[in-house]
Amino acid sequence: MTPAARVGLALAAMTGASQFHRAAVGVVAPELATDLALGPAALGAANTAFFGALMLAQVPVGVALDRIGPRRLVLWLTGVAVLGALGQAVAQDGNQFLVARFVLGLGCGASFMSAVVLTGRWHQGPALTRALSGIFAWSNAGILAAGAPLAVVAGGFGWRGAYAISALLTLAIGVLWWRFAADEPPGTPPRMGARESLGEILAGQLRVWVTPGLPRILSLHTFAYAVMATLLALWAGPYLFDVHGLDAAARGTVLLAMGLAVPAGQLAVAPVERLLGRDRAVIASALLVVGTLALLAAWPAVPLPFAVALLMLSCFASAYSILLVTQGRALFAEHLVGRGVTTVNLAQVLGSALLPALVGWAVATVGVGEAGYRAGFALLALCLLLGIAGYRWLPRGLG
C-alpha cells in the first residue's frame, strides 16, 4: 500500500467513526425515548449536544491543526471520543446521555477537518475533489453501520451494549490512525507552525473571518450537510416509526438505504462538477434537496415507498457540500488553512446543532404524528432556500 493510500485509509476510517457517532441515535431513538424518558425535544437535543461540542471545538482545533498537525491532534481527541461513547452506554437518564453526546462531539472535533487539511497537502487541483469525494464516500460506512447493523447489534446486546462496542471500535480506529496517518508526503519538510502569541492567534483568526467570499460559502454550508444529517442521523428513524409504523429492523433497512445514497452521491460529485461547473452543480443539487423536502412537507399520507425514495434522493443530492468545502479551502493561505477550514466547518456544525432541535420543536409543537413531521420538513426546506440565496447573491472571493 502506498503512503497516500495509507493516509487515505486512516482518514476514511476516522471520518467514518465520526459519521457513525453522528448518526447512532436515529435507529434506536424509540428505545432511548422509552428507557431514558426522552421526548421529541430531548431527542433533538441529543444531536444538538454532539454538534454543539463540534462547534465549540472548531476555533481551538483550527489553531491546533496549524501548530501541531492533524496526526497528533486527532490521536489525542480519539481518547476523548472513546470516553464519550462509553458514557452513552452507561447513561442512566437524559441529562447523562446529553453529557456523553457532548463529550463524544468534542472527541470527533477534528476528524473531518483533518481530512480536508491532509487531502489538500497530498493532492492538488482536480485530484483534490476526487480524493476528498472518495474519502468521504468510504467514510459513509460509518453511516451505514449506524443503520441496520446497529439495529441488529442493539437487538442482540441492547442499545447499551451496542454503544459499548462502538467505544471499542473507536479505540481500534485510533490505533489505525497512529500507524497510518502522516502530516506530510514523503520528502516534504515538516510543516510545524511557529509558536504564536494569543494576539497573533486572534489576528490570524480575524484574517480568516474577513476573507472575501467567505460569507457566501458559509451561508449555504450552514445548511447543506446539516439537512442531510438531521434526516439521516436523527429524525428519519422516528418519522418512519411514528408515521409509518416501522419496527427497528425495518427502520434500520431504510436508514441503510439512505446511507448508501450518500456515498453514491459523493462519488457523482466530480463528474457533475465537470458537467455543470462548480456553482451550477451546487445550486442545482441544493434545489433538488429542497424539492424532496417540499414534497414530504406538502404530500398528505405519502405512501411509504415514495417517502423512502424522497429521503434517499435527499441524501444523494446533499453530496454537493463537498464542493463547498473545496471552495472554502481555496480561499485561505496555507499557514491559515487549519483555521480557515475549521471556520468553514463551524457553519456546518452550527447548522447541524440547530436543525435537529428545530425539527424537534416543530414536532413537539404541532404534535407527534404526520402533521408535526411535515412541519419539520417544511422548516428544513425553508432554511436551505435561505442558504441558496446567500450563496447565489453574496459577493464571491477567489475560491
LUMPA-740636 format. One record per residue (C-alpha): residue in one letter; x, y, z. Coordinates in nm, 4 decimals, padded with zeros to 6 digits. Each point is the difference from the previous one (the first is absolute). Layout:
N
vexro:east:north:up
A:X:Y:Z
...
This chain:
399
vexro:east:north:up
M:00.0000:00.0000:00.0000
T:00.1396:00.3424:-00.0948
P:00.0443:00.2727:00.2635
A:-00.2851:00.1989:-00.1571
A:-00.2272:-00.3048:00.0137
R:00.0851:-00.0558:00.3669
V:-00.0824:00.3608:00.0814
G:-00.3241:-00.0266:-00.1969
L:-00.0954:-00.3166:00.1892
A:00.0710:00.1662:00.3350
L:-00.2042:00.3061:-00.0979
A:-00.2929:-00.2084:-00.1251
A:-00.0003:-00.2103:00.3185
M:00.0182:00.2983:00.2339
T:-00.2636:00.2034:-00.1823
G:-00.2068:-00.3185:-00.0204
A:00.0116:-00.0288:00.3803
S:-00.1195:00.3595:00.0261
Q:-00.2775:-00.0713:-00.2504
F:-00.1118:-00.2991:00.2054
H:-00.0132:00.1945:00.3253
R:-00.1922:00.2825:-00.1658
A:-00.2610:-00.2423:-00.1320
A:-00.0166:-00.2530:00.2851
V:-00.3142:00.1375:00.1624
G:-00.2706:-00.0216:-00.2666
V:-00.0368:-00.3771:-00.0308
V:-00.0253:-00.0532:00.3782
A:-00.1810:00.3278:00.0737
P:-00.3329:-00.1639:00.0992
E:00.1812:-00.2292:00.2454
L:00.2012:00.2922:00.1406
A:-00.3199:00.2004:00.0380
T:-00.1565:-00.2812:00.2041
D:00.2976:-00.0923:00.2189
L:00.1255:00.3532:00.0674
A:-00.3363:00.1826:-00.0144
L:00.1015:00.2165:-00.2961
G:-00.2711:00.1963:-00.1803
P:00.0305:00.1393:-00.3544
A:00.1749:00.3172:00.1173
A:00.2476:-00.1987:00.2115
L:00.0763:-00.2345:-00.2896
G:00.0766:00.3036:-00.2134
A:00.2228:00.1310:00.2788
A:00.2044:-00.3231:-00.0098
N:00.1405:00.0879:-00.3408
T:00.0071:00.3682:00.0868
A:00.2364:-00.0901:00.2874
F:00.2275:-00.1909:-00.2371
F:00.0124:00.2709:-00.2653
G:00.0132:00.2754:00.2616
A:00.3220:-00.1559:00.1298
L:00.1353:-00.0158:-00.3548
M:-00.0815:00.3682:-00.0399
L:00.1773:00.1012:00.3210
A:00.3036:-00.2051:-00.0998
Q:00.0531:00.1524:-00.3428
V:00.2031:00.3118:00.0872
P:00.2488:-00.1796:00.2315
V:00.0124:-00.2935:-00.2438
G:00.0878:00.2377:-00.2829
V:00.2877:00.1481:00.1976
A:00.1216:-00.3473:00.1002
L:-00.0142:-00.1260:-00.3598
D:00.2293:00.2856:-00.1047
R:00.2377:-00.0397:00.2980
I:00.0339:-00.3716:00.0838
G:-00.1477:-00.1665:-00.3097
P:-00.2960:-00.2330:-00.0545
R:00.1715:-00.3259:00.0979
R:00.0681:00.0818:00.3648
L:-00.3159:00.2057:00.0486
V:-00.2401:-00.2667:-00.1271
L:00.1807:-00.2715:00.1973
W:-00.0473:00.1911:00.3253
L:-00.3644:00.0779:-00.0721
T:-00.0751:-00.3627:-00.0803
G:00.0523:-00.0799:00.3687
V:-00.2679:00.2575:00.0850
A:-00.2338:-00.1585:-00.2567
V:00.0440:-00.3425:00.1606
L:-00.1015:00.1446:00.3378
G:-00.3081:00.1622:-00.1535
A:-00.1066:-00.3223:-00.1699
L:00.0327:-00.1875:00.3295
G:-00.1966:00.2758:00.1709
Q:-00.2909:-00.0625:-00.2344
A:-00.0010:-00.3682:00.0947
V:-00.0247:00.0651:00.3746
A:-00.2301:00.3066:-00.0017
Q:-00.2833:-00.0362:00.2512
D:-00.2141:00.2955:-00.1045
G:-00.0377:00.2558:-00.2749
N:00.2401:00.2509:00.1536
Q:00.2802:-00.2539:00.0256
F:-00.0607:-00.1057:-00.3590
L:00.0227:00.3626:-00.1156
V:00.3298:00.0457:00.1864
A:00.1384:-00.3148:-00.1624
R:-00.1065:00.1241:-00.3430
F:00.1757:00.3315:00.0697
V:00.3249:-00.1736:00.1012
L:-00.0244:-00.2224:-00.3070
G:-00.0421:00.3073:-00.2189
L:00.3161:00.1527:00.1455
G:00.1863:-00.3212:-00.0780
C:-00.1122:00.0132:-00.3629
G:00.0789:00.3704:-00.0285
A:00.2980:-00.0315:-00.2371
S:-00.0911:-00.3086:-00.2049
F:-00.1567:00.1658:-00.3036
M:00.2322:00.2970:-00.0128
S:00.3064:-00.2221:00.0222
A:-00.1258:-00.1622:-00.3199
V:-00.0306:00.3374:-00.1724
V:00.3424:00.1192:00.1178
L:00.1905:-00.3208:-00.0760
T:-00.1704:-00.0656:-00.3327
G:00.0983:00.3507:-00.1074
R:00.3624:-00.0763:00.0855
W:00.0102:-00.3348:-00.1799
H:-00.2079:00.0969:-00.3091
Q:-00.0232:00.3127:-00.2139
G:-00.2451:00.1424:-00.2561
P:-00.2798:-00.2244:-00.1305
A:00.1601:-00.2928:00.1835
L:-00.0994:00.1678:00.3264
T:-00.3727:-00.0215:-00.0764
R:00.0348:-00.3628:-00.1125
A:00.2037:-00.1013:00.3046
L:-00.2239:00.1816:00.2477
S:-00.3130:-00.1419:-00.1635
G:00.1464:-00.3503:00.0217
I:00.1000:00.0370:00.3665
F:-00.3388:00.1366:00.1003
A:-00.1763:-00.2655:-00.2086
W:00.1859:-00.2824:00.1733
S:-00.0477:00.1680:00.3379
N:-00.3723:-00.0440:-00.0431
A:00.0504:-00.3586:00.1057
G:-00.0445:00.1619:00.3421
I:-00.3458:00.1238:-00.0948
L:-00.0862:-00.3415:-00.1414
A:00.1140:-00.1639:00.3242
A:-00.2318:00.2321:00.1920
G:-00.3001:-00.1408:-00.1903
A:-00.0874:-00.3681:-00.0305
P:00.3265:-00.1320:00.1564
L:-00.0494:00.2133:00.3115
A:-00.3629:-00.1137:00.0180
V:00.1119:-00.3649:-00.0149
V:00.2679:00.0472:00.2674
A:-00.2420:00.1936:00.2209
G:-00.2523:-00.2789:-00.0454
G:00.2530:-00.2530:00.1260
F:00.1820:00.1984:00.2683
G:-00.2332:00.2908:00.0691
W:00.0778:00.3597:-00.0891
R:00.2418:00.0225:00.2945
G:00.2000:-00.2962:-00.1249
A:00.0018:00.1432:-00.3513
Y:00.1419:00.3311:00.1226
A:00.2647:-00.1810:00.2076
I:00.1095:-00.1926:-00.3090
S:00.0197:00.3286:-00.1914
A:00.2464:00.1291:00.2616
L:00.2279:-00.3003:-00.0566
L:-00.0149:00.0470:-00.3773
T:00.0857:00.3682:00.0393
L:00.3055:-00.0981:00.2023
A:00.1055:-00.2414:-00.2745
I:-00.0340:00.2740:-00.2608
G:00.2202:00.2209:00.2172
V:00.2716:-00.2651:-00.0198
L:-00.0400:-00.0131:-00.3791
W:00.0321:00.3785:-00.0133
W:00.3202:-00.0094:00.2065
R:00.1502:-00.2552:-00.2392
F:-00.1046:00.1470:-00.3374
A:-00.0625:00.3759:00.0272
A:00.2755:00.2394:-00.1126
D:00.0004:00.3785:-00.0005
E:00.2098:00.0352:-00.3166
P:00.0815:-00.1984:-00.3157
P:00.3405:-00.1761:00.0038
G:00.2889:00.2381:-00.0560
T:-00.1946:00.3080:00.1081
P:00.1505:00.2006:00.2877
P:-00.2145:-00.0048:00.3154
R:-00.2528:00.2817:-00.0076
M:00.0034:00.0798:00.3702
G:-00.1581:00.3360:00.0579
A:00.1908:00.2655:00.1874
R:-00.0997:00.0532:00.3632
E:-00.2408:00.2938:00.0058
S:-00.0983:00.2396:00.2731
L:-00.3664:00.0391:00.0900
G:-00.0062:00.3248:-00.1961
E:00.1445:-00.1679:-00.3089
I:-00.2506:-00.2851:00.0266
L:-00.2884:00.2477:00.0192
A:00.1425:00.2045:-00.2870
G:00.0240:-00.3111:-00.2181
Q:-00.3576:-00.0960:00.0847
L:-00.1143:00.3533:-00.0835
R:00.1707:-00.0225:-00.3407
V:-00.1963:-00.3182:-00.0615
W:-00.3317:00.1572:00.0981
V:00.0449:00.2981:-00.2322
T:00.1062:-00.2104:-00.3000
P:-00.1877:00.1163:-00.3141
G:-00.2569:-00.2550:-00.1138
L:-00.0222:-00.1800:00.3343
P:-00.3564:00.1148:00.0926
R:-00.1269:-00.1396:-00.3311
I:00.1376:-00.3464:00.0801
L:-00.1149:00.0105:00.3621
S:-00.3566:00.0939:-00.0893
L:-00.0647:-00.3269:-00.1829
H:00.2459:-00.2183:00.1901
T:-00.1999:00.0707:00.3164
F:-00.2843:-00.2109:-00.1407
A:00.1439:-00.2172:-00.2790
Y:00.1308:-00.2904:00.2083
A:-00.2203:00.0775:00.3002
V:-00.3255:-00.0754:-00.1826
M:00.1224:-00.3450:-00.1007
A:00.1463:-00.0673:00.3456
T:-00.3236:00.1069:00.1684
L:-00.1958:-00.2500:-00.2060
L:00.2418:-00.2906:00.0010
A:00.1547:00.0337:00.3440
L:-00.3173:00.0685:00.1952
W:-00.3433:00.0774:-00.1361
A:-00.0504:-00.2506:-00.2816
G:-00.0106:-00.2833:00.2562
P:-00.2713:00.1522:00.2220
Y:-00.1932:00.1139:-00.3114
L:-00.0043:-00.3538:-00.1379
F:-00.1116:-00.1302:00.3422
D:-00.2647:00.2596:00.0858
V:-00.1482:00.0524:-00.3467
H:00.0592:-00.3318:-00.1782
G:00.0201:-00.2372:00.2971
L:00.3323:-00.1655:-00.0904
D:00.1749:-00.2139:00.2611
A:00.3721:00.0267:00.0783
A:00.1096:-00.2455:-00.2708
A:-00.2091:00.1688:-00.2696
R:00.1184:00.3460:00.1095
G:00.3561:-00.1236:-00.0148
T:-00.0520:-00.1261:-00.3544
V:-00.1333:00.3363:-00.1165
L:00.2823:00.1871:00.1745
L:00.2460:-00.2379:-00.1651
A:-00.1485:00.0867:-00.3395
M:00.0248:00.3710:00.0812
G:00.3570:-00.0520:00.1146
L:00.0898:-00.1737:-00.3263
A:-00.1422:00.2955:-00.1912
V:00.2512:00.2333:00.1677
P:00.3246:-00.1521:-00.1368
A:-00.1695:-00.0579:-00.3350
G:-00.0649:00.3723:-00.0161
Q:00.3519:00.0832:00.1142
L:00.1532:-00.2127:-00.2735
A:-00.2178:00.1866:-00.2504
V:00.1204:00.3432:00.1147
A:00.3100:00.0199:-00.2208
P:-00.1746:-00.0924:-00.3290
V:-00.2943:00.2293:00.0781
E:00.2441:00.2828:00.0693
R:00.1703:-00.0607:-00.3365
L:-00.3378:-00.0046:-00.1751
L:-00.1636:00.3067:00.1572
G:00.2841:00.1978:00.1508
R:00.0462:00.0388:00.3742
D:-00.2542:00.2740:00.0768
R:-00.2752:-00.1477:-00.2157
A:00.0617:-00.3466:00.1419
V:-00.0343:00.1365:00.3543
I:-00.3185:00.1962:-00.0679
A:-00.1679:-00.2734:-00.2057
S:00.0727:-00.2626:00.2643
A:-00.1196:00.2208:00.2844
L:-00.3249:00.0780:-00.1836
L:-00.0558:-00.3716:-00.0540
V:00.0228:-00.0538:00.3751
V:-00.2463:00.2843:00.0559
G:-00.2386:-00.1701:-00.2427
T:00.0110:-00.3320:00.1872
L:-00.0659:00.1716:00.3321
A:-00.2833:00.2062:-00.1470
L:-00.1686:-00.3161:-00.1277
L:00.0318:-00.1693:00.3394
A:-00.1467:00.3122:00.1619
A:-00.2875:00.0489:-00.2455
W:-00.1071:-00.3605:-00.0709
P:-00.2627:-00.1228:00.2487
A:00.0224:-00.3707:00.0868
V:00.2957:-00.0514:-00.2340
P:00.0309:-00.3753:-00.0747
L:00.3000:-00.1648:00.1626
P:00.1819:-00.0876:-00.3288
F:-00.0172:00.3628:-00.1149
A:00.1068:00.1293:00.3420
V:00.3033:-00.2292:-00.0036
A:00.0869:00.1012:-00.3568
L:-00.0170:00.3701:00.0904
L:00.2140:-00.0498:00.3098
M:00.2592:-00.1905:-00.2045
L:00.0019:00.2647:-00.2738
S:00.0519:00.2722:00.2577
C:00.3043:-00.1850:00.1369
F:00.1384:-00.0621:-00.3499
A:-00.0299:00.3628:-00.1081
S:00.1498:00.1392:00.3230
A:00.3508:-00.1077:-00.1060
Y:00.0579:00.3452:-00.1529
S:00.1251:00.1117:00.3431
I:00.3390:-00.1435:-00.1076
L:00.0221:00.2722:-00.2649
L:-00.0637:00.2646:00.2650
V:00.2876:-00.1429:00.2067
T:00.2436:00.0100:-00.2926
Q:-00.1129:00.3524:-00.0884
G:00.0507:00.1075:00.3590
R:00.3476:-00.1529:00.0261
A:00.1125:00.1859:-00.3109
L:-00.0722:00.3345:00.1683
F:00.2833:-00.0240:00.2559
A:00.3785:00.0188:00.0014
E:00.1701:-00.3240:00.1064
H:00.1138:00.1320:00.3408
L:-00.3639:00.0816:00.0810
V:-00.1624:-00.3035:-00.1571
G:-00.0691:-00.1765:00.3313
R:-00.1824:00.3012:00.1389
G:-00.1614:00.0634:-00.3365
V:-00.1530:-00.3420:-00.0547
T:-00.1143:-00.0263:00.3614
T:-00.1735:00.3365:-00.0411
V:-00.1758:-00.1381:-00.3070
N:-00.0844:-00.3103:00.1992
L:-00.1304:00.2175:00.2822
A:-00.2956:00.0928:-00.2196
Q:-00.0686:-00.3679:-00.0704
V:00.0014:-00.1022:00.3638
L:-00.2074:00.3048:00.0987
G:-00.2693:-00.1099:-00.2436
S:00.0355:-00.3612:00.1096
A:-00.0482:00.1051:00.3628
L:-00.3002:00.2227:-00.0644
L:-00.2009:-00.1874:-00.2631
P:-00.0650:-00.3199:00.2031
A:-00.1286:00.2131:00.2880
L:-00.2072:00.2086:-00.2429
V:-00.1692:-00.3100:-00.1382
G:-00.0502:-00.1288:00.3547
W:-00.1676:00.3283:00.0920
A:-00.2290:-00.0233:-00.3042
V:-00.0989:-00.3605:00.0760
A:-00.0606:00.0752:00.3683
T:-00.1988:00.3164:-00.0800
V:-00.2191:-00.1367:-00.2782
G:-00.0217:-00.3498:00.1474
V:00.1782:-00.3340:-00.0373
G:-00.1529:-00.1252:-00.3237
E:-00.0114:00.0751:-00.3694
A:-00.0866:00.3687:00.0385
G:00.2931:00.0605:00.2341
Y:00.2525:-00.1672:-00.2284
R:-00.1377:00.1821:-00.3056
A:00.0591:00.3274:00.1861
G:00.3557:-00.1132:00.0697
F:00.0624:-00.0789:-00.3677
A:-00.1366:00.3427:-00.0964
L:00.2356:00.1752:00.2432
L:00.2990:-00.1882:-00.1402
A:-00.0968:00.1004:-00.3553
L:-00.0350:00.3652:00.1023
C:00.3403:00.0053:00.1702
L:00.1661:-00.1496:-00.3069
L:-00.1662:00.2549:-00.2276
L:00.1449:00.2793:00.2134
G:00.3445:-00.1561:-00.0346
I:-00.0341:-00.0269:-00.3772
A:-00.0942:00.3684:-00.0197
G:00.3146:00.0978:00.1898
Y:00.2220:-00.2193:-00.2172
R:-00.1536:00.1437:-00.3163
W:00.0050:00.3699:00.0822
L:00.2640:00.0728:00.2643
P:00.3381:00.1268:-00.1328
R:00.2372:-00.2719:-00.1139
G:00.3722:-00.0283:00.0698
L:00.2762:-00.1809:-00.1868
G:-00.0975:-00.3600:00.0925
